[in-house]
Amino acid sequence: MSDITLDIIKDISITSPSKIVLLVMDGLGGLPDPRTGKTELETARTFNLDQLAAQGNCGLSEPVAPGVTPGSAPGHLSLFGYDPLIYSIKRGVLEAVGIDFDLMRGDVAARGNFCTIDDKGLVTDRRAGRVSDGKCAELAKLLDGQVFDGVKVLVQPVREHRFVAVFRGDNLVPEVTDSDPLQTGAPPKKIEPLAPGADRLAKVANQFLEKARAILASHYPANMALLRGFSKHPDIPTISEIYKLKPAAIASYPMYRGLAKLVGMEVLRTGKSIEEEFQTLKQNYGNYDYFFIHVKGTDTAGEDGNFDAKVRVIEQFDRALPQVLSLSPDVIIVTGDHSTPTLFQGHSWHPVPFLIHSKWCRPDGIKKFGERACASGSLGTFPAKRTMLLAMAHAVKLTKYGA
Amino acid sequence: MSDITLDIIKDISITSPSKIVLLVMDGLGGLPDPRTGKTELETARTFNLDQLAAQGNCGLSEPVAPGVTPGSAPGHLSLFGYDPLIYSIKRGVLEAVGIDFDLMRGDVAARGNFCTIDDKGLVTDRRAGRVSDGKCAELAKLLDGQVFDGVKVLVQPVREHRFVAVFRGDNLVPEVTDSDPLQTGAPPKKIEPLAPGADRLAKVANQFLEKARAILASHYPANMALLRGFSKHPDIPTISEIYKLKPAAIASYPMYRGLAKLVGMEVLRTGKSIEEEFQTLKQNYGNYDYFFIHVKGTDTAGEDGNFDAKVRVIEQFDRALPQVLSLSPDVIIVTGDHSTPTLFQGHSWHPVPFLIHSKWCRPDGIKKFGERACASGSLGTFPAKRTMLLAMAHAVKLTKYGA
């Protein structure tokens, strides 16, 4: 099917004072507990969510395609209105995003490892014995901020042996090979260009690694660094450019702040709990017209296989919800970026419960927010990338298409 | 996602004596009246529609994409089986379509304004004081039918200061600039070509406007004309070419007759009421195998915000329906081109109630034709452009795809 393009959406989007709040419970969708036949969401007592569902529209959203399990990046890109099969976040950039690094358009990021080499220069441990986070930060600092041929190299620790290297300079072409040999007993590889114009980055990266060898020589076992997964800021058109919105993100985990930044959201300082996140919404409510709020606990409990913990997070969310409702946003959406059933203990492909609430909804009579109820909702099972259009429509921020 | 193409449909379409009747209630979809919780369609007593729904299949159709509010043109193109994101009707052509102008393939149409210029040639009123419809018709006639460089210029009044100019000649390229300066205090602009081959149209249009200046000189305040939005007949493959149908349109409003003509339907003379339209169907039933019947009243009532009036139009439609049923069409479809909820007082994005009735339906047990009932129908929420394939299939006018 020919798809509506971001260019068309740009044409029909208008600004207005109405406000959109997107509430994402990470990994919300689940599977039934065999003892009760109910999913985590169906088990949770969710008075407020049920009421929103009854007044709004429900459905099931599919982040990528039926049967496809999304990572966090495609799961969120979809909810932000981007086709995750068109816009992808590659390795190095994702690593930078994951530590909430302030990546700029044009930057090239690579994943780094501190490693051990022997006196012949062969890699003996690709992870340098998994050095401590503190040691990682100390070593990263030694490498950070050097300039080679006009390209600044920013180095930030991730954890243990892992770091991010960001190359900042004009017209960098990211198609270069890895230096990581991906095995022991081999020397680090020379980085080679793979595309026209990539020789400059390859040269700079090799210079950086030679310098790193010298700097790290006295830090055995972390006496060398390896780089892989060079990739460039994806240069995604921003939410503001497409939808003429002023968007803000409220997320306590760095990965989600990073993803929000990539699409041009302003990231607000917030606390770790759901209540603190909702408090941040209240404090900033006047300054933006689109809010993305991310709740991590559902996914964590799902990954841990802790059914009751996931139920508790959902109930905690529901109890805190009146803080959001008291602001009377024109559009409220509650959904997840994917399913993380506790029985499955990981991200899964199952479609995700979705509800939208606005005075312009044609209520579909769903009484309880849950997977099976949503399957009977009037939104049907739909691509998650439609979320933005639904939000914009119900906020009356879209004009007619065609006369 | 890859889509079934018109070429494939062409390959599998066959002729047969079976007949399809597409009944479009413009702006059919609504929103619930807060006092009763029921939409216009749910409120209306619709014995005949309910019976059709019970015997057929229901669903909700989406004209363009979830959340996107369609204009009349994309709304109808969808129902006629064309992807409204691929086939679009541009400004000038739409203006011609709106007055039911008999546009031919190859024609270029532009929107025209009579305007006022001062003795320096500067525009002082872009609308010439909104001259009367009668004056507009009189002036249009003065400009109509002139030939420049083998290109005939047809001029037809729209209303007040507005007219349509259609340029008829071989190989006209429509990419030219407007002459309308879109502000007062500036002279009309010279029309310039924007694409290879467009210089001929630009030259002819400039000659036409110079001649108009001379002809209109004595008709102050309408002493000049402005043109904008040049666009060409979209050259859409016709319904007959694709589906091997002999299609007829029954519509009392010019816009819908015009849209039907664009896709190659024969437009039948009819009266203003639903009963007269159905009478026209009866009289011509033997001569065609596809009928598009357009009912305007639902949309008008919706735009006016008159809930009861919309309910009455639907009830009137239902009472008249036995006239159609007595002909026993092989396929009857009842739907809208978009929603126009009376609460919203305009076109909206809400999916549209849809029913198809044929002896080959697998009934889905819906008892009442209404928005919420349709949401539970077996057709689900589906793109409106699938309407033609559903009609053709249930009329057994499609052969197998693949062996």
Interface residues (C-beta under 8 A of the other chain):
Chain A: M1 S2 D3 I4 T5 I8 I12 W360 R362 P363 D364 G365 S376 G377 S378 L379 G380 F382 R386 L389 L390 A391 M392 A393 H394 L398 T399 K400 Y401 G402 A403
Chain B: M1 D3 G29 G30 L31 P32 G37 T39 L60 V64 A65 P66 G67 V68 T69 P70 G71 S72 A73 P74 G75 D83 P84 L85 I86 S88 I89 R91 L94 P341 F344 H347 S348 W349 H350 P351 E371 R372 A375 S376 G380 T381 P383
